Amino acid sequence: MDGSDLRWGSFETRFGVLGAVVDGDGVLVRFRFHAQRRPSYGVEDSAAIAHVRAQVEEYCAGKRHEFLLEYRIDAGSEFERGVWRSMAGIPFGETTSYGAIAKQLGAGPEAARSVGAACNSNPIPLIIPCHRVIGSDGALVGFGGGLALKRALLDFESVMAGHPRDLFAAS
């Protein structure tokens, strides 16, 4: 990604300043938490990310449980891409564990740490909901946006989904 055709913008939400980067066709290629700093590539263009912002604002208002955004990921190993595809299928208001994703991908429980590393390198968090992945004991471990944000997102989703947060949800 050389950044020449990229457009980005940031916006304030109930979860802090979030940012999106889209390509020249409006396809989402990056999403960021704590987006107070400008990226070192692309051009600031709030209109180009308006479709992303609209869906995120609907999510933050409790009116959207699923993002319908086209996105493209050009990075990551095949394993990481498998983790990201698995995370994309975790329903709103539910959780799964790192170990459950490893098992889903045909790996043993020892791969849970690798799943965690893949979650941490997710280029499109929130849209690909890595915050919904927790430790097998229910612990809120590891999250690029910080554990306070992870807890806030999970608590928000559980309220919007109308049920208490089940940290031990099986996949």
Buried (B, 14 or more C-beta within 10 A) or exposed (E): BEEEEBBBBBBEBEBBBBBBBBBEEBEBBBBBBBBEEEBEEBEEBEEBBBBBBEBBBEBBEEEBEEBEBEBEBEEBEEBBEBBBBBBBEBBBBBBBBBBBBBBBBEBEEEBBEBBBBBBEBBBBBBBBBBBBBBBBEBEBBBBBBEEEBBBBBBEBBBEBBEEEBEBEBEB
